């Protein structure tokens, strides 16, 4: 067995990541609000020993949003339900810092962590769609840099609240009548730039201490935030070289923040298409391609640009000069799209299809997909992957065909290493800060 092990997460994304996946003949058209679908996918991932199931989210839609975004479950609700029908797989919820209060988030995630026996994770997002402000009575959407200042303070407060109670604070002595030791209850009394939170939190720490922190930092602000705060980072690179450069950069930043870079896990998102032979692979790939229309691709391209409408531009003309558009939205992704279009002299049509059609990077037979995963993993481009699938049976095919090959090569586990999400990542339980100070 390899001493370094892969990490895998399954994105459970209802009717699909794109606009047309729900139209596949075998797709459940109501999957985004069908708990049976989520249960089946989570249990399938758990049977293959995945580290976690991941639920993405956002808080603003419009008439042209993708079908999954238009009608879907709230992450913490569905993950709490999944906690009751799974045993070992981690449960990672996307929650924004820009439109929530730290006390609320700390309490909800601590509850999920207790319900699941220590399997909760938090994907921290800052929300890039400006229309979100309209749903929360805000006069304006916070600027990009400010959103990351909010994120740093928000996470700091949440972690402080998670340490409100020392691990042995609840005595529950029926004879003496002592329910808790008051010396081991701590009030936060936080007053910062964005939040004022007294505390303490009204729920104890779970068996893993703190839920794990996930983040997807691409911009300069995002990378620094992730390197300083995250346990694991999601990223969507186009190439192996881009992925490795990103991983090296984030590990170096983590080290500069005084962290062990080996305890920061870089997980690129991939959409493997697996077949039993070359003909089957090509047929399945063409099925996925057929689900992407140019009209939908144009709409999808607008998302990182705050849902910009590209339909006013000529499809086969050079990609338009957008100036600073996107800088206050999904800055890292929008900057990367503009840079790619400029460097490769692409048309709008080419850019839209490039980012909507499935990649061939992880398309092939089980051995070929395993080869690509092994190459990225062993050459420092990834510590693991987030698996999403453009075809309805994609996760089933991956677990049935690719997982056994990875196990044969000693790259994938044959049993869970423990009961918590921290156990799966090999991360220690963080010591309660007040207990640590007491010892010091």
BAFI-274219 format. One record per residue (C-alpha): residue number from 1; residue in one letter; x, y, z. Coordinates in Angstrom, 3 decimals, padded with zeros to 6 digits. Example, Ala and Ser with C-alpha at 12.3 -4.5 7.8 and 13.67 -1.06 7.14 Angstrom:
BEGIN
<1 'a' <012.300 -004.500 007.800>>;
<2 's' <013.670 -001.060 007.140>>;
***
This chain:
BEGIN
<1 'x' <000.000 000.000 000.000>>;
<2 'x' <001.111 003.549 -000.705>>;
<3 'x' <001.805 005.502 002.492>>;
<4 'x' <000.030 008.488 000.929>>;
<5 'x' <-003.604 007.805 000.187>>;
<6 'x' <-006.024 009.398 -002.237>>;
<7 'x' <-009.050 011.316 -000.997>>;
<8 'x' <-012.338 011.287 -002.888>>;
<9 'x' <-015.501 013.300 -002.508>>;
<10 'x' <-018.766 012.795 -004.384>>;
<11 'x' <-020.673 015.875 -005.518>>;
<12 'x' <-024.374 015.052 -005.305>>;
<13 'x' <-025.841 017.578 -007.710>>;
<14 'x' <-029.430 016.572 -008.366>>;
<15 'x' <-030.387 016.927 -012.025>>;
<16 'x' <-026.858 017.834 -012.988>>;
<17 'x' <-024.168 020.453 -013.108>>;
<18 'x' <-025.191 021.809 -016.496>>;
<19 'x' <-028.374 022.874 -018.220>>;
<20 'x' <-029.178 019.768 -020.269>>;
<21 'x' <-028.221 016.762 -018.131>>;
<22 'x' <-031.772 016.310 -016.828>>;
<23 'x' <-032.857 015.514 -020.403>>;
<24 'x' <-030.867 012.271 -020.566>>;
<25 'x' <-033.344 009.366 -020.975>>;
<26 'x' <-032.104 007.702 -017.769>>;
<27 'x' <-031.984 010.863 -015.616>>;
<28 'x' <-034.443 011.483 -012.797>>;
<29 'x' <-036.005 014.794 -013.831>>;
<30 'x' <-036.871 015.590 -010.190>>;
<31 'x' <-033.545 014.435 -008.719>>;
<32 'x' <-032.743 017.803 -007.091>>;
<33 'x' <-035.708 017.449 -004.729>>;
<34 'x' <-035.853 013.657 -004.607>>;
<35 'x' <-034.421 012.414 -001.308>>;
<36 'x' <-034.304 008.861 -002.628>>;
<37 'x' <-031.791 010.017 -005.242>>;
<38 'x' <-029.560 011.697 -002.640>>;
<39 'x' <-029.763 008.642 -000.391>>;
<40 'x' <-028.842 006.301 -003.244>>;
<41 'x' <-025.866 008.427 -004.326>>;
<42 'x' <-024.554 008.894 -000.770>>;
<43 'x' <-024.835 005.198 000.024>>;
<44 'x' <-023.165 004.311 -003.279>>;
<45 'x' <-020.257 006.640 -002.489>>;
<46 'x' <-020.031 005.217 001.029>>;
<47 'x' <-019.943 001.651 -000.310>>;
<48 'x' <-016.872 002.725 -002.299>>;
<49 'x' <-015.362 004.275 000.883>>;
<50 'x' <-015.444 007.891 -000.348>>;
<51 'x' <-014.277 010.435 002.195>>;
<52 'x' <-017.358 012.621 001.846>>;
<53 'x' <-020.480 013.616 -000.018>>;
<54 'x' <-020.624 017.278 -000.999>>;
<55 'x' <-023.651 019.525 -001.509>>;
<56 'x' <-023.085 022.785 -003.419>>;
<57 'x' <-025.385 025.771 -002.983>>;
<58 'x' <-026.147 029.382 -003.873>>;
<59 'x' <-028.825 031.833 -002.766>>;
<60 'x' <-029.877 033.624 -005.945>>;
<61 'x' <-031.613 032.393 -009.086>>;
<62 'x' <-033.202 033.877 -012.191>>;
<63 'x' <-035.273 032.436 -015.016>>;
<64 'x' <-032.200 031.232 -016.931>>;
<65 'x' <-030.469 029.528 -013.998>>;
<66 'x' <-029.645 025.853 -014.496>>;
<67 'x' <-032.431 023.380 -013.656>>;
<68 'x' <-030.672 022.172 -010.494>>;
<69 'x' <-030.265 025.718 -009.193>>;
<70 'x' <-033.928 026.511 -009.813>>;
<71 'x' <-035.329 023.860 -007.483>>;
<72 'x' <-033.162 022.047 -004.924>>;
<73 'x' <-032.676 021.112 -001.292>>;
<74 'x' <-030.956 023.330 001.267>>;
<75 'x' <-027.639 021.588 002.125>>;
<76 'x' <-027.822 021.245 005.919>>;
<77 'x' <-031.353 019.873 005.764>>;
<78 'x' <-030.610 017.113 003.270>>;
<79 'x' <-027.254 016.266 004.891>>;
<80 'x' <-028.919 015.875 008.291>>;
<81 'x' <-031.307 013.403 006.685>>;
<82 'x' <-028.404 011.599 004.995>>;
<83 'x' <-026.641 011.320 008.361>>;
<84 'x' <-029.390 008.946 009.461>>;
<85 'x' <-028.985 006.604 006.476>>;
<86 'x' <-025.159 006.509 006.305>>;
<87 'x' <-022.475 005.557 008.835>>;
<88 'x' <-018.967 006.627 007.812>>;
<89 'x' <-019.040 008.991 004.851>>;
<90 'x' <-018.400 012.678 005.560>>;
<91 'x' <-021.162 015.221 004.936>>;
<92 'x' <-020.000 018.581 003.561>>;
<93 'x' <-022.370 021.538 003.302>>;
<94 'x' <-021.865 024.756 001.357>>;
<95 'x' <-022.710 027.785 003.523>>;
<96 'x' <-022.038 031.434 002.688>>;
<97 'x' <-020.320 033.796 005.112>>;
<98 'x' <-021.671 036.925 003.406>>;
<99 'x' <-025.315 036.192 004.185>>;
<100 'x' <-025.289 034.236 007.450>>;
<101 'x' <-024.485 034.951 011.097>>;
<102 'x' <-021.582 033.051 012.703>>;
<103 'x' <-023.645 031.905 015.700>>;
<104 'x' <-026.249 030.387 013.386>>;
<105 'x' <-023.624 028.582 011.272>>;
<106 'x' <-021.677 027.335 014.299>>;
<107 'x' <-024.820 025.886 015.835>>;
<108 'x' <-026.109 024.267 012.641>>;
<109 'x' <-022.800 022.614 011.771>>;
<110 'x' <-022.206 021.472 015.349>>;
<111 'x' <-025.680 019.910 015.281>>;
<112 'x' <-024.925 018.092 012.013>>;
<113 'x' <-021.616 016.965 013.514>>;
<114 'x' <-023.359 015.459 016.550>>;
<115 'x' <-026.159 013.889 014.511>>;
<116 'x' <-023.630 012.233 012.184>>;
<117 'x' <-021.171 011.181 014.864>>;
<118 'x' <-018.417 013.570 013.759>>;
<119 'x' <-018.753 013.586 009.964>>;
<120 'x' <-019.599 017.226 009.194>>;
<121 'x' <-017.662 019.582 006.935>>;
<122 'x' <-018.203 023.201 005.915>>;
<123 'x' <-017.524 024.450 002.396>>;
<124 'x' <-016.978 028.165 003.040>>;
<125 'x' <-018.171 030.446 000.223>>;
<126 'x' <-018.459 034.217 -000.003>>;
<127 'x' <-021.305 034.284 -002.607>>;
<128 'x' <-020.386 035.995 -005.876>>;
<129 'x' <-023.824 036.679 -007.397>>;
<130 'x' <-024.815 040.257 -006.597>>;
<131 'x' <-028.525 039.407 -006.777>>;
<132 'x' <-028.118 037.538 -003.489>>;
<133 'x' <-028.209 040.890 -001.691>>;
<134 'x' <-031.790 041.415 -002.860>>;
<135 'x' <-032.894 038.266 -001.053>>;
<136 'x' <-031.490 039.413 002.285>>;
<137 'x' <-032.594 043.030 002.414>>;
<138 'x' <-029.109 044.358 001.662>>;
<139 'x' <-028.635 047.583 -000.283>>;
<140 'x' <-025.529 046.266 -002.050>>;
<141 'x' <-023.431 043.148 -002.511>>;
<142 'x' <-020.109 043.384 -000.601>>;
<143 'x' <-017.020 043.969 -002.784>>;
<144 'x' <-014.735 041.004 -003.451>>;
<145 'x' <-011.936 041.962 -001.045>>;
<146 'x' <-014.426 042.814 001.683>>;
<147 'x' <-016.139 039.447 001.296>>;
<148 'x' <-012.876 037.745 002.148>>;
<149 'x' <-012.367 039.977 005.188>>;
<150 'x' <-015.864 038.925 006.236>>;
<151 'x' <-014.905 035.286 005.634>>;
<152 'x' <-011.787 035.468 007.812>>;
<153 'x' <-013.675 037.014 010.704>>;
<154 'x' <-016.708 034.743 010.261>>;
<155 'x' <-014.621 031.550 010.402>>;
<156 'x' <-012.644 032.907 013.359>>;
<157 'x' <-015.876 033.516 015.278>>;
<158 'x' <-017.378 030.130 014.362>>;
<159 'x' <-014.273 028.292 015.562>>;
<160 'x' <-014.297 030.333 018.752>>;
<161 'x' <-017.922 029.385 019.375>>;
<162 'x' <-017.156 025.706 018.760>>;
<163 'x' <-014.758 025.939 021.704>>;
<164 'x' <-017.358 027.390 024.076>>;
<165 'x' <-017.405 024.149 026.049>>;
<166 'x' <-014.341 022.138 027.019>>;
<167 'x' <-014.677 018.476 026.122>>;
<168 'x' <-015.306 017.339 029.720>>;
<169 'x' <-017.502 020.292 030.732>>;
<170 'x' <-020.738 018.298 031.026>>;
<171 'x' <-020.452 016.340 034.273>>;
<172 'x' <-024.119 015.222 034.418>>;
<173 'x' <-023.766 014.019 038.010>>;
<174 'x' <-027.258 013.028 039.161>>;
<175 'x' <-026.206 012.519 042.770>>;
<176 'x' <-024.694 015.975 043.207>>;
<177 'x' <-027.016 017.729 040.797>>;
<178 'x' <-024.077 019.164 038.884>>;
<179 'x' <-024.958 019.173 035.170>>;
<180 'x' <-021.823 020.999 034.012>>;
<181 'x' <-018.603 022.444 035.373>>;
<182 'x' <-018.972 026.242 035.102>>;
<183 'x' <-015.182 026.656 034.950>>;
<184 'x' <-015.236 024.874 031.598>>;
<185 'x' <-017.825 027.090 029.932>>;
<186 'x' <-016.359 030.060 028.029>>;
<187 'x' <-017.982 033.187 026.652>>;
<188 'x' <-016.470 034.456 023.400>>;
<189 'x' <-017.186 038.198 023.651>>;
<190 'x' <-016.089 038.859 020.066>>;
<191 'x' <-016.244 042.389 018.682>>;
<192 'x' <-014.796 042.810 015.210>>;
<193 'x' <-015.153 044.714 011.964>>;
<194 'x' <-018.280 042.851 010.843>>;
<195 'x' <-019.577 040.791 013.761>>;
<196 'x' <-020.361 041.237 017.430>>;
<197 'x' <-020.990 037.879 019.096>>;
<198 'x' <-021.083 037.258 022.827>>;
<199 'x' <-021.675 033.493 023.017>>;
<200 'x' <-021.324 030.911 024.389>>;
<201 'x' <-022.667 028.375 021.901>>;
<202 'x' <-025.520 026.235 023.184>>;
<203 'x' <-024.116 022.901 022.019>>;
<204 'x' <-020.938 021.042 022.964>>;
<205 'x' <-018.053 020.065 020.714>>;
<206 'x' <-018.481 016.813 018.820>>;
<207 'x' <-016.161 013.821 018.765>>;
<208 'x' <-014.065 015.453 016.008>>;
<209 'x' <-013.822 018.782 017.841>>;
<210 'x' <-014.421 021.021 014.836>>;
<211 'x' <-016.037 020.142 011.511>>;
<212 'x' <-013.527 020.269 008.666>>;
<213 'x' <-013.222 023.466 006.631>>;
<214 'x' <-013.366 023.277 002.824>>;
<215 'x' <-012.907 026.179 000.427>>;
<216 'x' <-012.373 026.927 -003.262>>;
<217 'x' <-009.901 029.800 -003.478>>;
<218 'x' <-008.786 030.893 -006.950>>;
<219 'x' <-008.194 034.641 -006.705>>;
<220 'x' <-005.315 036.090 -004.685>>;
<221 'x' <-007.620 036.797 -001.750>>;
<222 'x' <-009.205 033.373 -002.083>>;
<223 'x' <-005.882 031.550 -002.172>>;
<224 'x' <-004.616 033.294 000.939>>;
<225 'x' <-007.844 032.634 002.799>>;
<226 'x' <-007.831 028.960 001.825>>;
<227 'x' <-004.149 028.454 002.651>>;
<228 'x' <-004.646 029.964 006.098>>;
<229 'x' <-008.021 028.471 007.048>>;
<230 'x' <-009.026 025.424 004.999>>;
<231 'x' <-008.366 021.751 005.626>>;
<232 'x' <-009.183 020.955 002.013>>;
<233 'x' <-009.453 023.043 -001.150>>;
<234 'x' <-011.633 022.495 -004.204>>;
<235 'x' <-010.289 023.689 -007.558>>;
<236 'x' <-011.250 023.258 -011.224>>;
<237 'x' <-008.052 023.285 -013.303>>;
<238 'x' <-008.123 022.667 -017.037>>;
<239 'x' <-004.781 020.905 -017.292>>;
<240 'x' <-002.352 018.853 -015.241>>;
<241 'x' <000.208 021.666 -015.384>>;
<242 'x' <-002.306 024.199 -014.098>>;
<243 'x' <-003.346 021.836 -011.297>>;
<244 'x' <000.212 021.175 -010.174>>;
<245 'x' <001.133 024.850 -010.202>>;
<246 'x' <-001.952 025.620 -008.116>>;
<247 'x' <-001.192 022.840 -005.620>>;
<248 'x' <002.421 023.973 -005.233>>;
<249 'x' <001.331 027.564 -004.735>>;
<250 'x' <-001.268 026.703 -002.067>>;
<251 'x' <001.125 024.411 -000.182>>;
<252 'x' <003.767 027.147 -000.140>>;
<253 'x' <001.238 029.676 001.127>>;
<254 'x' <000.104 027.270 003.853>>;
<255 'x' <003.696 026.824 004.981>>;
<256 'x' <004.155 030.607 005.062>>;
<257 'x' <001.160 030.789 007.406>>;
<258 'x' <002.902 028.365 009.750>>;
<259 'x' <000.892 025.323 008.723>>;
<260 'x' <001.993 021.822 007.781>>;
<261 'x' <001.415 021.748 003.988>>;
<262 'x' <000.793 017.997 004.176>>;
<263 'x' <-002.343 018.768 006.204>>;
<264 'x' <-003.840 020.852 003.396>>;
<265 'x' <-005.548 018.658 000.809>>;
<266 'x' <-005.983 019.901 -002.778>>;
<267 'x' <-008.960 018.262 -004.500>>;
<268 'x' <-009.575 019.150 -008.167>>;
<269 'x' <-013.093 018.636 -009.426>>;
<270 'x' <-013.287 016.143 -012.274>>;
<271 'x' <-016.095 014.608 -014.344>>;
<272 'x' <-014.879 011.135 -015.315>>;
<273 'x' <-016.623 009.275 -018.125>>;
<274 'x' <-015.786 005.573 -017.855>>;
<275 'x' <-016.504 002.761 -020.295>>;
<276 'x' <-015.626 -000.910 -020.625>>;
<277 'x' <-013.759 -000.448 -023.925>>;
<278 'x' <-012.862 002.266 -026.437>>;
<279 'x' <-016.185 002.066 -028.280>>;
<280 'x' <-018.188 002.249 -025.067>>;
<281 'x' <-016.094 005.185 -023.831>>;
<282 'x' <-016.669 007.157 -027.037>>;
<283 'x' <-020.390 006.391 -027.071>>;
<284 'x' <-020.738 007.579 -023.467>>;
<285 'x' <-018.670 010.686 -024.146>>;
<286 'x' <-020.865 011.601 -027.110>>;
<287 'x' <-023.956 011.115 -024.925>>;
<288 'x' <-022.568 013.743 -022.552>>;
<289 'x' <-021.614 016.121 -025.378>>;
<290 'x' <-025.113 015.868 -026.852>>;
<291 'x' <-026.569 017.247 -023.600>>;
<292 'x' <-024.766 020.591 -024.068>>;
<293 'x' <-026.324 023.101 -026.466>>;
<294 'x' <-024.533 026.293 -027.473>>;
<295 'x' <-027.454 028.297 -026.081>>;
<296 'x' <-027.058 026.702 -022.659>>;
<297 'x' <-023.270 027.022 -022.832>>;
<298 'x' <-023.598 030.774 -023.396>>;
<299 'x' <-025.836 031.112 -020.335>>;
<300 'x' <-023.471 028.971 -018.244>>;
<301 'x' <-020.507 031.096 -019.280>>;
<302 'x' <-022.216 034.127 -017.774>>;
<303 'x' <-022.340 032.731 -014.222>>;
<304 'x' <-018.819 033.674 -013.050>>;
<305 'x' <-019.429 037.108 -014.582>>;
<306 'x' <-022.408 037.753 -012.260>>;
<307 'x' <-024.795 036.134 -014.776>>;
<308 'x' <-023.715 038.410 -017.613>>;
<309 'x' <-025.772 037.975 -020.798>>;
<310 'x' <-023.350 036.975 -023.566>>;
<311 'x' <-026.153 036.514 -026.112>>;
<312 'x' <-025.749 040.115 -027.291>>;
<313 'x' <-022.293 039.256 -028.709>>;
<314 'x' <-021.496 037.559 -032.012>>;
<315 'x' <-020.801 033.862 -031.378>>;
<316 'x' <-018.005 033.482 -033.913>>;
<317 'x' <-016.323 036.829 -033.277>>;
<318 'x' <-013.314 037.032 -030.928>>;
<319 'x' <-014.198 036.754 -027.238>>;
<320 'x' <-015.382 040.234 -026.192>>;
<321 'x' <-013.283 042.666 -024.175>>;
<322 'x' <-015.087 042.674 -020.827>>;
<323 'x' <-012.821 045.045 -018.938>>;
<324 'x' <-013.256 044.548 -015.185>>;
<325 'x' <-016.499 042.576 -015.522>>;
<326 'x' <-016.348 039.626 -013.140>>;
<327 'x' <-013.867 041.238 -010.742>>;
<328 'x' <-016.548 041.529 -008.052>>;
<329 'x' <-018.106 038.155 -008.846>>;
<330 'x' <-016.210 034.875 -009.273>>;
<331 'x' <-012.973 036.776 -009.763>>;
<332 'x' <-010.528 033.873 -010.063>>;
<333 'x' <-012.625 031.995 -012.606>>;
<334 'x' <-013.669 035.033 -014.646>>;
<335 'x' <-010.046 036.227 -014.803>>;
<336 'x' <-008.940 032.764 -015.953>>;
<337 'x' <-011.576 032.683 -018.705>>;
<338 'x' <-010.556 036.114 -020.015>>;
<339 'x' <-006.881 035.161 -019.919>>;
<340 'x' <-007.461 031.854 -021.759>>;
<341 'x' <-009.548 033.536 -024.454>>;
<342 'x' <-006.882 036.162 -024.984>>;
<343 'x' <-003.901 033.783 -024.997>>;
<344 'x' <-005.509 031.265 -027.381>>;
<345 'x' <-007.356 033.854 -029.491>>;
<346 'x' <-010.684 032.057 -029.027>>;
<347 'x' <-014.137 033.044 -030.233>>;
<348 'x' <-017.072 033.365 -027.864>>;
<349 'x' <-018.468 030.061 -029.159>>;
<350 'x' <-015.173 028.270 -028.516>>;
<351 'x' <-014.886 029.630 -024.984>>;
<352 'x' <-018.486 028.754 -024.095>>;
<353 'x' <-018.192 025.175 -025.351>>;
<354 'x' <-014.755 024.783 -023.778>>;
<355 'x' <-016.204 025.395 -020.328>>;
<356 'x' <-019.468 023.460 -020.798>>;
<357 'x' <-018.601 020.347 -022.756>>;
<358 'x' <-017.057 017.441 -020.827>>;
<359 'x' <-013.294 017.273 -020.714>>;
<360 'x' <-011.436 014.241 -022.031>>;
<361 'x' <-008.826 014.458 -019.233>>;
<362 'x' <-010.521 011.692 -017.240>>;
<363 'x' <-012.426 009.940 -020.031>>;
<364 'x' <-011.485 006.359 -020.847>>;
<365 'x' <-011.550 002.767 -019.681>>;
<366 'x' <-011.155 002.031 -015.969>>;
<367 'x' <-007.417 001.576 -016.404>>;
<368 'x' <-007.045 004.808 -018.389>>;
<369 'x' <-009.009 006.852 -015.850>>;
<370 'x' <-007.032 005.249 -013.017>>;
<371 'x' <-003.803 006.105 -014.905>>;
<372 'x' <-004.815 009.776 -015.092>>;
<373 'x' <-005.800 009.876 -011.410>>;
<374 'x' <-002.550 008.182 -010.407>>;
<375 'x' <-000.479 010.554 -012.556>>;
<376 'x' <-002.053 013.696 -011.077>>;
<377 'x' <-001.800 012.270 -007.560>>;
<378 'x' <001.772 010.997 -007.683>>;
<379 'x' <003.136 014.023 -009.552>>;
<380 'x' <001.813 016.535 -007.031>>;
<381 'x' <-001.151 017.967 -008.924>>;
<382 'x' <-003.752 016.623 -006.481>>;
<383 'x' <-004.245 014.980 -003.106>>;
<384 'x' <-007.518 013.554 -004.373>>;
<385 'x' <-010.564 014.556 -006.382>>;
<386 'x' <-014.164 015.701 -006.217>>;
<387 'x' <-016.133 013.425 -008.504>>;
<388 'x' <-019.128 014.773 -010.392>>;
<389 'x' <-020.656 012.958 -013.314>>;
<390 'x' <-022.375 014.292 -016.460>>;
<391 'x' <-024.211 010.993 -017.002>>;
<392 'x' <-026.887 009.536 -014.673>>;
<393 'x' <-024.937 006.337 -013.995>>;
<394 'x' <-021.568 008.072 -013.803>>;
<395 'x' <-020.914 007.545 -010.091>>;
<396 'x' <-022.017 003.921 -010.332>>;
<397 'x' <-019.646 003.304 -013.258>>;
<398 'x' <-016.777 004.997 -011.410>>;
<399 'x' <-017.283 002.989 -008.224>>;
<400 'x' <-017.813 -000.269 -010.115>>;
<401 'x' <-014.931 000.038 -012.576>>;
<402 'x' <-012.301 002.521 -011.366>>;
<403 'x' <-012.287 002.018 -007.600>>;
<404 'x' <-011.161 -001.669 -007.835>>;
<405 'x' <-008.250 -000.662 -010.086>>;
<406 'x' <-007.158 002.019 -007.630>>;
<407 'x' <-007.381 -000.526 -004.810>>;
<408 'x' <-005.282 -003.031 -006.747>>;
<409 'x' <-002.633 -000.344 -007.178>>;
<410 'x' <-002.605 000.421 -003.455>>;
<411 'x' <-003.920 003.934 -003.977>>;
<412 'x' <-007.357 003.481 -002.433>>;
<413 'x' <-008.442 002.134 000.931>>;
<414 'x' <-010.289 -001.124 001.499>>;
<415 'x' <-011.936 000.036 004.711>>;
<416 'x' <-012.592 003.316 006.493>>;
<417 'x' <-009.755 004.245 008.868>>;
<418 'x' <-012.169 005.466 011.560>>;
<419 'x' <-015.603 006.880 012.220>>;
<420 'x' <-015.155 010.613 011.655>>;
<421 'x' <-014.317 012.810 008.690>>;
<422 'x' <-011.078 013.761 010.452>>;
<423 'x' <-010.209 010.081 010.660>>;
<424 'x' <-010.680 009.719 006.912>>;
<425 'x' <-008.262 012.594 006.270>>;
<426 'x' <-005.828 011.538 008.998>>;
<427 'x' <-006.240 014.827 010.855>>;
<428 'x' <-006.005 015.133 014.616>>;
<429 'x' <-008.847 016.503 016.726>>;
<430 'x' <-008.008 020.168 017.453>>;
<431 'x' <-007.541 020.759 021.152>>;
<432 'x' <-010.043 023.084 022.763>>;
<433 'x' <-008.257 026.445 023.022>>;
<434 'x' <-009.299 026.973 026.641>>;
<435 'x' <-008.131 023.502 027.696>>;
<436 'x' <-004.848 024.166 025.903>>;
<437 'x' <-004.400 027.444 027.748>>;
<438 'x' <-005.251 025.711 031.025>>;
<439 'x' <-002.439 023.190 030.448>>;
<440 'x' <-000.024 025.943 029.374>>;
***
